Structure formats: structure tokens, C-alpha cells
């Protein structure tokens, strides 16, 4: 087991895959926190007809989430699943999403595509899987994760990681150690979250505590 320090990634981007990768349905999200402040940004990727995956820390402690399609259209969304231990959240939307990619499993040495948009222009980033391991974050919790030799920008939380036309992970951190290595939660954690929602085993989380007069 490995331990890393988590660096929150804030400002959002769109994602997609091009070139050798099939196009991936990618969305950007903005949030309003519990105090009513706007300005939180992240990314999300479709994993079901009506569900998007993103990083849990990007939507935790928020009272609302706005989702924007790759074309810039706003899609109504709500948080359907939130697990800060694995840093996986699922957002439910009413509008049918574009076809999504299947889940896959990455191996050490696999080249990956991390789909991002910079200044509204698509700018995918390459990377390489350097480790597949269970990790702890700041000494708490455990998750299956991928360590990537890649470069990401602030705001890439929730960005999909793709190998051979499959979604293998979702970006959640850049390590303060390990020469700035990038970390993604493995697709197995996202798949488990999706099964929980589909089975009705979880209820919609309450992101903000009740307001007192």
C-alpha cells in the first residue's frame, strides 16, 4: 500500500478522446458551495445513459452542481452518489447522455490519454501508467488507483483516463511528492459506485448541513 498527499484540483475542463481513442462523452461542471459562493469547477465523464462520474471532492460540500455538455449546453444534474473515501461521485442528469465508453483495466506501462480542454480548446494530454496500487490519502481511507507519469493542470479533477477505447480511471490528484506524479482512481471503484446506484443500495447524499435560523 502506498500513501500520498492529495492536492485538490479545482478549475474545470471538458474532456474527450481523439486520434487512436474513440470520442469520449465529456462534460464540465461548476458548483455553488454551502455558503452560496459560485466558482468551483471540475470535469466529469459519462458512465451510463444518465450518470456522470467525477471526483467526489469536487462536488462535496456543495448546494448545487451545473453540468455543461461539450457543446456548451447546460444539463440539469444532481449528486446521486458521493464517497469521499474513494473520491468517486456520480451525477444524475435527466437528459440522455452521449454513448459512453466501457470500463477497462490498466497495466503498468500502458500509454494513456487524459482528455482536457484548455481555454475552450480540446488539448488532450498523454501519459503512462507507472503503478497500479491501493493508496491512502492523508492517512485516511483506501482506494484502488493508478499512478501516472503525466502533466495535468489545476482543474482536471474528474477527467477521464483512457486506454484503447476504455475508461480506466478518473483523475483525482497530483502528488506533492513523487516528482508531481498524477493519480487517478481506478475504473473498478467507479464501476462499484455505479452498481450501488443501479441496485438502489444508496440514497442521494446530503452535501450541505441543514441551515439553522
Backbone as CSV, one residue per row, in Angstrom:
resi,resn,N_x,N_y,N_z,CA_x,CA_y,CA_z,C_x,C_y,C_z
1,UNK,0.849,-1.192,0.000,0.000,0.000,0.000,0.882,1.238,0.000
2,UNK,0.452,2.250,-0.740,1.216,3.474,-0.823,0.407,4.614,-0.241
3,UNK,1.089,5.610,0.298,0.414,6.788,0.851,0.864,8.011,0.096
4,UNK,-0.074,8.875,-0.236,0.257,10.096,-0.963,-0.466,11.262,-0.335
5,UNK,-0.005,12.456,-0.628,-0.708,13.653,-0.204,-1.583,14.145,-1.331
6,UNK,-2.826,14.444,-1.057,-3.765,14.830,-2.097,-3.745,16.333,-2.307
7,UNK,-3.635,16.764,-3.518,-3.729,18.174,-3.877,-5.037,18.360,-4.618
8,UNK,-5.965,19.126,-4.073,-7.245,19.351,-4.714,-7.064,20.060,-6.046
9,UNK,-7.862,19.648,-7.018,-7.803,20.234,-8.348,-9.122,20.911,-8.608
10,UNK,-9.093,22.198,-8.878,-10.327,22.950,-8.867,-10.946,23.304,-10.190
11,UNK,-10.291,24.069,-11.048,-10.967,24.662,-12.199,-11.263,23.617,-13.258
12,UNK,-12.457,23.690,-13.858,-12.924,22.603,-14.695,-12.578,22.706,-16.155
13,UNK,-12.652,21.568,-16.807,-12.366,21.465,-18.228,-13.336,20.465,-18.825
14,UNK,-13.397,20.446,-20.138,-14.093,19.396,-20.850,-13.097,18.305,-21.188
15,UNK,-13.584,17.125,-21.508,-12.690,16.066,-21.900,-13.275,15.332,-23.097
16,UNK,-12.382,14.777,-23.892,-12.781,13.865,-24.951,-11.546,13.136,-25.401
17,UNK,-11.705,12.135,-26.244,-10.555,11.416,-26.768,-10.598,11.474,-28.278
18,UNK,-9.466,11.698,-28.884,-9.386,11.724,-30.324,-8.210,10.879,-30.756
19,UNK,-7.872,10.955,-32.039,-6.751,10.181,-32.539,-7.102,8.706,-32.505
20,UNK,-6.267,7.898,-31.818,-6.491,6.466,-31.755,-7.603,6.103,-30.778
21,UNK,-8.035,7.069,-29.969,-9.082,6.798,-28.985,-10.441,7.213,-29.550
22,UNK,-11.491,6.424,-29.328,-12.828,6.865,-29.709,-13.212,8.114,-28.923
23,UNK,-14.111,8.894,-29.506,-14.556,10.090,-28.806,-15.237,9.701,-27.502
24,UNK,-14.874,10.374,-26.426,-15.451,10.089,-25.120,-16.400,11.205,-24.731
25,UNK,-17.608,10.875,-24.263,-18.529,11.915,-23.826,-17.974,12.619,-22.593
26,UNK,-17.769,13.922,-22.709,-17.089,14.670,-21.658,-17.898,15.897,-21.306
27,UNK,-17.877,16.235,-20.037,-18.681,17.341,-19.545,-17.878,18.136,-18.540
28,UNK,-18.212,19.408,-18.425,-17.594,20.230,-17.386,-18.670,20.575,-16.367
29,UNK,-18.256,20.770,-15.139,-19.216,21.080,-14.088,-18.776,22.314,-13.318
30,UNK,-19.752,23.063,-12.833,-19.493,24.174,-11.934,-20.344,23.961,-10.695
31,UNK,-19.892,24.482,-9.575,-20.595,24.240,-8.319,-20.818,25.536,-7.549
32,UNK,-21.795,25.484,-6.649,-22.043,26.537,-5.672,-21.886,25.891,-4.305
33,UNK,-21.013,26.441,-3.450,-20.744,25.803,-2.163,-21.861,26.073,-1.163
34,UNK,-21.707,25.509,0.037,-22.766,25.597,1.042,-23.019,27.022,1.519
35,UNK,-22.043,27.901,1.333,-22.200,29.306,1.719,-22.787,30.139,0.586
36,UNK,-23.069,29.502,-0.551,-23.658,30.212,-1.679,-22.659,30.829,-2.627
37,UNK,-21.378,30.480,-2.479,-20.354,31.040,-3.343,-20.202,30.205,-4.613
38,UNK,-20.224,30.869,-5.758,-20.010,30.194,-7.026,-18.521,30.168,-7.348
39,UNK,-18.159,29.292,-8.268,-16.777,29.327,-8.735,-16.040,28.019,-8.699
40,UNK,-16.651,26.941,-8.139,-15.986,25.652,-8.184,-16.128,25.036,-9.559
41,UNK,-15.047,24.450,-10.064,-15.060,23.859,-11.394,-14.416,22.480,-11.368
42,UNK,-14.871,21.598,-12.231,-14.265,20.279,-12.369,-14.708,19.690,-13.695
43,UNK,-14.358,18.432,-13.902,-14.736,17.724,-15.121,-15.542,16.500,-14.746
44,UNK,-16.224,15.929,-15.717,-16.990,14.709,-15.496,-17.025,13.925,-16.799
45,UNK,-17.290,12.642,-16.682,-17.343,11.780,-17.863,-18.532,10.846,-17.732
46,UNK,-19.244,10.646,-18.829,-20.427,9.786,-18.817,-20.026,8.334,-18.607
47,UNK,-20.762,7.652,-17.722,-20.525,6.223,-17.470,-21.816,5.409,-17.620
48,UNK,-22.902,6.099,-17.948,-24.208,5.466,-18.087,-25.071,6.426,-18.884
49,UNK,-26.247,5.969,-19.296,-27.131,6.829,-20.084,-27.482,8.124,-19.363
50,UNK,-27.545,8.078,-18.017,-27.947,9.254,-17.253,-27.032,9.530,-16.057
51,UNK,-25.827,8.999,-16.069,-24.916,9.201,-14.952,-23.528,9.615,-15.435
52,UNK,-22.972,10.592,-14.725,-21.614,11.070,-14.977,-20.761,10.772,-13.756
53,UNK,-19.508,10.421,-13.978,-18.563,10.237,-12.872,-17.669,11.452,-12.761
54,UNK,-17.333,11.815,-11.533,-16.393,12.893,-11.290,-15.687,12.615,-9.962
55,UNK,-14.810,13.508,-9.560,-14.124,13.369,-8.272,-15.050,13.858,-7.159
56,UNK,-15.153,13.081,-6.094,-16.068,13.442,-5.004,-15.689,14.773,-4.377
57,UNK,-14.381,15.051,-4.243,-14.005,16.299,-3.573,-14.429,17.518,-4.376
58,UNK,-14.698,17.326,-5.662,-15.116,18.451,-6.496,-16.548,18.871,-6.241
59,UNK,-17.378,17.945,-5.739,-18.791,18.256,-5.527,-19.226,18.106,-4.073
60,UNK,-18.298,17.714,-3.196,-18.629,17.640,-1.769,-18.830,19.053,-1.222
61,UNK,-19.694,19.175,-0.228,-19.977,20.474,0.404,-20.442,21.506,-0.611
62,UNK,-21.313,21.068,-1.508,-21.907,21.982,-2.488,-23.425,21.892,-2.386
63,UNK,-24.073,23.009,-2.679,-25.532,23.006,-2.654,-26.120,22.826,-4.034
64,UNK,-25.318,23.032,-5.079,-25.819,22.807,-6.438,-24.655,22.544,-7.380
65,UNK,-24.973,21.782,-8.428,-23.991,21.434,-9.456,-24.610,21.720,-10.812
66,UNK,-23.873,22.403,-11.654,-24.318,22.665,-13.024,-23.411,21.880,-13.969
67,UNK,-24.019,21.217,-14.930,-23.286,20.400,-15.891,-23.459,20.995,-17.275
68,UNK,-22.349,21.056,-18.012,-22.372,21.599,-19.368,-21.847,20.553,-20.343
69,UNK,-22.589,20.363,-21.413,-22.195,19.399,-22.430,-21.007,19.927,-23.221
70,UNK,-20.370,19.074,-24.027,-19.261,19.548,-24.861,-19.648,20.705,-25.775
71,UNK,-20.944,20.793,-26.126,-21.408,21.884,-26.985,-21.705,23.149,-26.195
72,UNK,-21.596,23.068,-24.859,-21.844,24.236,-24.034,-23.254,24.335,-23.508
73,UNK,-24.091,23.342,-23.810,-25.471,23.350,-23.327,-25.518,22.904,-21.859
74,UNK,-26.315,23.603,-21.055,-26.441,23.222,-19.654,-27.407,22.062,-19.495
75,UNK,-27.021,21.111,-18.661,-27.835,19.939,-18.390,-28.134,19.905,-16.900
76,UNK,-29.409,19.781,-16.534,-29.783,19.710,-15.120,-29.163,18.465,-14.498
77,UNK,-28.603,18.612,-13.273,-27.908,17.490,-12.632,-28.090,17.546,-11.126
78,UNK,-27.967,16.374,-10.507,-27.973,16.266,-9.054,-26.961,15.205,-8.651
79,UNK,-26.466,15.303,-7.426,-25.492,14.327,-6.936,-26.241,13.065,-6.507
80,UNK,-25.936,11.951,-7.168,-26.604,10.685,-6.873,-25.774,9.789,-5.973
81,UNK,-24.470,10.012,-5.929,-23.570,9.156,-5.153,-22.351,9.979,-4.786
82,UNK,-21.906,9.837,-3.547,-20.745,10.611,-3.086,-19.985,9.781,-2.060
83,UNK,-18.746,9.443,-2.380,-17.917,8.660,-1.478,-16.548,9.324,-1.393
84,UNK,-16.300,10.014,-0.288,-15.032,10.719,-0.148,-13.872,9.772,0.140
85,UNK,-14.166,8.540,0.558,-13.096,7.575,0.796,-12.429,7.166,-0.511
86,UNK,-13.235,6.887,-1.520,-12.687,6.528,-2.836,-12.539,7.737,-3.743
87,UNK,-13.111,8.879,-3.324,-13.136,10.108,-4.128,-13.879,9.917,-5.441
88,UNK,-14.999,9.215,-5.362,-15.856,8.992,-6.523,-17.219,9.603,-6.251
89,UNK,-17.717,10.359,-7.207,-19.086,10.864,-7.149,-19.756,10.573,-8.480
90,UNK,-21.056,10.370,-8.422,-21.853,10.194,-9.628,-22.924,11.270,-9.665
91,UNK,-23.090,11.872,-10.815,-24.099,12.901,-11.026,-25.178,12.357,-11.938
92,UNK,-26.435,12.553,-11.541,-27.549,12.090,-12.354,-28.103,13.244,-13.182
93,UNK,-28.330,13.004,-14.455,-28.891,14.011,-15.348,-30.155,13.452,-15.985
94,UNK,-31.085,14.336,-16.324,-32.328,13.912,-16.963,-32.143,13.659,-18.448
95,UNK,-31.270,14.443,-19.060,-31.037,14.319,-20.494,-30.197,13.079,-20.790
96,UNK,-30.577,12.340,-21.828,-29.799,11.170,-22.219,-28.407,11.611,-22.669
97,UNK,-27.389,10.943,-22.155,-26.010,11.285,-22.463,-25.555,10.596,-23.742
98,UNK,-24.486,11.118,-24.297,-23.900,10.513,-25.485,-23.394,9.116,-25.151
99,UNK,-23.207,8.257,-26.156,-22.682,6.913,-25.883,-21.399,6.994,-25.056
100,UNK,-21.312,6.122,-24.073,-20.175,6.159,-23.153,-19.249,4.982,-23.436
101,UNK,-18.002,5.097,-22.977,-17.020,4.049,-23.186,-17.106,2.993,-22.093
102,UNK,-16.762,1.759,-22.403,-16.781,0.708,-21.381,-15.640,0.892,-20.391
103,UNK,-15.816,0.307,-19.213,-14.738,0.315,-18.235,-13.654,-0.664,-18.664
104,UNK,-12.416,-0.330,-18.312,-11.300,-1.207,-18.602,-10.333,-1.232,-17.439
105,UNK,-9.278,-2.004,-17.593,-8.256,-2.132,-16.560,-6.904,-1.789,-17.152
106,UNK,-6.165,-0.928,-16.488,-4.854,-0.506,-16.977,-3.756,-1.357,-16.356
107,UNK,-2.680,-1.501,-17.102,-1.498,-2.198,-16.617,-0.305,-1.254,-16.623
108,UNK,0.684,-1.560,-15.811,1.909,-0.762,-15.783,2.525,-0.728,-17.180
109,UNK,2.874,0.477,-17.609,3.463,0.661,-18.928,2.479,1.080,-19.994
110,UNK,1.178,0.978,-19.707,0.175,1.374,-20.707,0.247,2.870,-20.996
111,UNK,0.239,3.263,-22.268,0.079,4.680,-22.584,-1.381,5.080,-22.403
112,UNK,-1.618,6.273,-21.870,-2.978,6.726,-21.623,-3.215,8.074,-22.285
113,UNK,-4.474,8.379,-22.467,-4.906,9.706,-22.896,-5.729,10.316,-21.778
114,UNK,-5.346,11.511,-21.345,-6.131,12.263,-20.369,-6.769,13.407,-21.141
115,UNK,-8.084,13.351,-21.298,-8.745,14.334,-22.137,-9.033,15.622,-21.393
116,UNK,-8.536,16.726,-21.909,-8.811,18.029,-21.305,-9.027,19.081,-22.372
117,UNK,-9.739,20.103,-21.992,-9.854,21.303,-22.805,-9.127,22.422,-22.069
118,UNK,-8.379,23.225,-22.801,-7.705,24.388,-22.230,-8.212,25.609,-22.977
119,UNK,-8.741,26.559,-22.225,-9.302,27.775,-22.828,-10.303,27.417,-23.924
120,UNK,-11.177,26.466,-23.618,-12.246,26.028,-24.505,-11.768,25.294,-25.745
121,UNK,-10.508,24.996,-25.827,-9.981,24.225,-26.956,-9.532,22.852,-26.471
122,UNK,-9.865,21.829,-27.227,-9.506,20.482,-26.818,-7.991,20.301,-26.866
123,UNK,-7.424,19.846,-25.763,-5.973,19.673,-25.661,-5.682,18.436,-24.820
124,UNK,-5.790,17.250,-25.428,-5.552,16.017,-24.666,-4.096,15.921,-24.237
125,UNK,-3.903,15.300,-23.101,-2.552,15.128,-22.574,-2.200,13.654,-22.544
126,UNK,-1.006,13.293,-22.983,-0.592,11.896,-22.915,-0.036,11.563,-21.544
127,UNK,0.068,10.309,-21.247,0.675,9.863,-20.004,0.995,8.386,-20.083
128,UNK,1.583,7.876,-19.020,1.944,6.463,-18.933,1.626,5.959,-17.536
129,UNK,1.064,4.770,-17.456,0.805,4.159,-16.153,2.127,3.652,-15.587
130,UNK,2.489,4.129,-14.398,3.744,3.695,-13.776,3.504,2.795,-12.571
131,UNK,2.274,2.777,-12.060,1.971,1.882,-10.947,0.465,1.694,-10.846
132,UNK,0.075,0.537,-10.365,-1.317,0.228,-10.056,-1.322,-0.259,-8.617
133,UNK,-1.970,0.479,-7.725,-1.834,0.157,-6.297,-3.014,0.683,-5.503
134,UNK,-3.208,0.115,-4.312,-4.131,0.699,-3.350,-3.399,1.819,-2.630
135,UNK,-4.048,2.961,-2.469,-3.400,4.108,-1.840,-4.261,4.638,-0.711
136,UNK,-3.604,5.309,0.227,-4.307,6.059,1.264,-4.077,7.538,1.012
137,UNK,-5.054,8.340,1.392,-4.982,9.778,1.162,-4.919,10.478,2.503
138,UNK,-3.802,11.169,2.739,-3.611,11.882,4.005,-3.863,10.962,5.205
139,UNK,-3.484,9.695,5.056,-3.600,8.743,6.154,-4.984,8.197,6.390
140,UNK,-5.954,8.550,5.531,-7.325,8.107,5.744,-7.868,7.455,4.472
141,UNK,-8.631,6.386,4.666,-9.299,5.752,3.542,-8.340,5.004,2.633
142,UNK,-8.907,4.247,1.744,-8.120,3.462,0.800,-8.897,3.340,-0.497
143,UNK,-8.175,3.395,-1.604,-8.823,3.249,-2.902,-7.870,2.587,-3.897
144,UNK,-8.430,1.866,-4.864,-7.640,1.332,-5.967,-7.320,2.493,-6.902
145,UNK,-6.054,2.621,-7.262,-5.651,3.805,-8.007,-4.568,3.492,-9.032
146,UNK,-4.413,4.433,-9.962,-3.363,4.394,-10.971,-2.431,5.568,-10.735
147,UNK,-1.136,5.304,-10.760,-0.157,6.383,-10.717,0.309,6.623,-12.146
148,UNK,0.267,7.883,-12.576,0.556,8.228,-13.959,1.736,9.176,-14.054
149,UNK,2.572,8.936,-15.019,3.594,9.907,-15.393,2.951,10.801,-16.433
150,UNK,2.461,11.941,-15.997,1.691,12.832,-16.872,1.702,14.227,-16.283
151,UNK,1.246,15.162,-17.071,1.118,16.552,-16.629,-0.347,16.937,-16.673
152,UNK,-0.854,17.459,-15.562,-2.222,17.964,-15.539,-2.215,19.372,-14.970
153,UNK,-3.296,20.076,-15.239,-3.433,21.441,-14.762,-4.443,21.485,-13.626
154,UNK,-4.381,22.543,-12.842,-5.407,22.768,-11.839,-6.763,22.791,-12.538
155,UNK,-7.666,21.977,-12.050,-8.976,21.904,-12.667,-9.258,20.622,-13.403
156,UNK,-8.331,19.677,-13.392,-8.549,18.440,-14.124,-9.169,17.332,-13.275
157,UNK,-9.577,17.631,-12.055,-10.282,16.624,-11.253,-11.508,16.129,-12.011
158,UNK,-11.681,14.825,-12.029,-12.814,14.238,-12.724,-12.534,13.892,-14.168
159,UNK,-11.375,14.269,-14.685,-11.034,13.971,-16.078,-10.852,12.468,-16.262
160,UNK,-11.374,11.951,-17.355,-11.245,10.531,-17.633,-9.856,10.170,-18.124
161,UNK,-9.446,8.960,-17.788,-8.179,8.404,-18.265,-8.539,7.215,-19.151
162,UNK,-8.033,7.208,-20.377,-8.475,6.242,-21.372,-7.307,5.439,-21.928
163,UNK,-7.560,4.151,-22.133,-6.602,3.246,-22.773,-7.370,2.385,-23.771
164,UNK,-6.966,2.440,-25.037,-7.565,1.568,-26.036,-9.073,1.634,-26.137
165,UNK,-9.636,2.821,-26.005,-11.075,2.967,-26.128,-11.850,2.574,-24.889
166,UNK,-11.171,2.436,-23.754,-11.840,2.110,-22.497,-11.515,3.157,-21.441
167,UNK,-12.468,3.371,-20.540,-12.251,4.265,-19.406,-11.590,3.460,-18.296
168,UNK,-10.362,3.819,-17.941,-9.625,3.045,-16.934,-9.462,3.790,-15.613
169,UNK,-9.812,5.074,-15.586,-9.666,5.814,-14.349,-10.227,7.211,-14.447
170,UNK,-10.276,7.882,-13.295,-10.746,9.265,-13.196,-9.751,10.036,-12.333
171,UNK,-9.235,11.121,-12.865,-8.211,11.908,-12.174,-8.744,12.453,-10.853
172,UNK,-7.916,12.341,-9.794,-8.312,12.955,-8.528,-7.207,13.779,-7.878
173,UNK,-5.940,13.623,-8.264,-4.893,14.351,-7.548,-3.594,14.405,-8.328
174,UNK,-2.801,15.378,-7.939,-1.389,15.450,-8.331,-0.593,15.377,-7.042
175,UNK,0.331,14.447,-6.952,1.066,14.228,-5.712,2.071,15.341,-5.464
176,UNK,2.154,15.780,-4.212,3.164,16.765,-3.844,4.550,16.130,-3.818
177,UNK,4.581,14.822,-3.656,5.842,14.079,-3.706,5.934,13.389,-5.070
178,UNK,6.864,12.474,-5.208,6.975,11.657,-6.417,7.075,12.486,-7.688
179,UNK,7.777,13.622,-7.594,8.001,14.463,-8.777,6.702,14.884,-9.453
180,UNK,5.674,15.118,-8.644,4.422,15.617,-9.206,3.629,14.590,-9.975
181,UNK,3.807,13.312,-9.666,3.051,12.275,-10.347,1.547,12.507,-10.189
182,UNK,0.810,12.028,-11.180,-0.638,12.212,-11.214,-1.311,10.922,-10.754
183,UNK,-2.438,11.067,-10.063,-3.170,9.918,-9.558,-4.602,9.921,-10.084
184,UNK,-5.062,8.726,-10.431,-6.448,8.531,-10.862,-7.037,7.370,-10.084
185,UNK,-8.289,7.497,-9.675,-8.971,6.368,-9.065,-9.259,5.364,-10.171
186,UNK,-9.041,4.081,-9.891,-9.223,3.052,-10.913,-10.692,2.905,-11.293
187,UNK,-10.922,2.475,-12.532,-12.285,2.319,-13.034,-13.080,1.317,-12.200
188,UNK,-12.401,0.377,-11.534,-13.116,-0.594,-10.706,-13.891,0.088,-9.584
189,UNK,-13.346,1.190,-9.048,-14.048,1.928,-7.994,-15.281,2.635,-8.562
190,UNK,-15.149,3.171,-9.765,-16.276,3.849,-10.406,-17.359,2.837,-10.749
191,UNK,-16.938,1.682,-11.254,-17.890,0.632,-11.605,-18.660,0.159,-10.369
192,UNK,-17.972,0.036,-9.230,-18.638,-0.371,-7.988,-19.665,0.669,-7.552
193,UNK,-19.322,1.945,-7.701,-20.264,3.016,-7.366,-21.497,2.946,-8.261
194,UNK,-21.259,2.703,-9.538,-22.366,2.612,-10.494,-23.292,1.451,-10.141
195,UNK,-22.737,0.321,-9.762,-23.573,-0.828,-9.377,-24.401,-0.510,-8.133
196,UNK,-23.819,0.222,-7.190,-24.553,0.588,-5.983,-25.763,1.450,-6.310
197,UNK,-25.569,2.401,-7.217,-26.676,3.282,-7.599,-27.737,2.507,-8.370
198,UNK,-27.306,1.677,-9.292,-28.259,0.925,-10.110,-29.089,-0.050,-9.279
199,UNK,-28.494,-0.572,-8.210,-29.203,-1.530,-7.365,-30.100,-0.861,-6.335
200,UNK,-29.972,0.459,-6.226,-30.754,1.187,-5.235,-30.203,1.054,-3.837
201,UNK,-28.947,0.618,-3.732,-28.348,0.389,-2.409,-27.936,1.680,-1.720
202,UNK,-27.911,2.784,-2.449,-27.533,4.062,-1.859,-28.634,5.076,-2.113
203,UNK,-28.708,6.070,-1.240,-29.648,7.168,-1.436,-28.856,8.417,-1.774
204,UNK,-29.554,9.401,-2.315,-28.878,10.643,-2.691,-28.248,11.289,-1.459
205,UNK,-26.989,11.664,-1.533,-26.318,12.261,-0.374,-26.789,13.685,-0.106
206,UNK,-26.641,14.092,1.134,-26.894,15.485,1.501,-25.549,16.178,1.608
207,UNK,-25.266,17.059,0.673,-23.945,17.662,0.610,-23.755,18.753,1.655
208,UNK,-24.801,19.521,1.927,-24.687,20.637,2.875,-25.520,20.351,4.118
209,UNK,-25.032,20.699,5.287,-25.807,20.504,6.514,-27.014,21.431,6.522
210,UNK,-28.078,21.062,7.247,-29.252,21.935,7.328,-28.872,23.298,7.886
211,UNK,-29.497,24.332,7.331,-29.236,25.684,7.790,-30.044,25.979,9.053
212,UNK,-29.402,26.579,10.039,-30.118,26.964,11.254,-30.518,28.423,11.177
213,UNK,-31.673,28.777,11.733,-32.125,30.189,11.672,-31.155,31.117,12.359
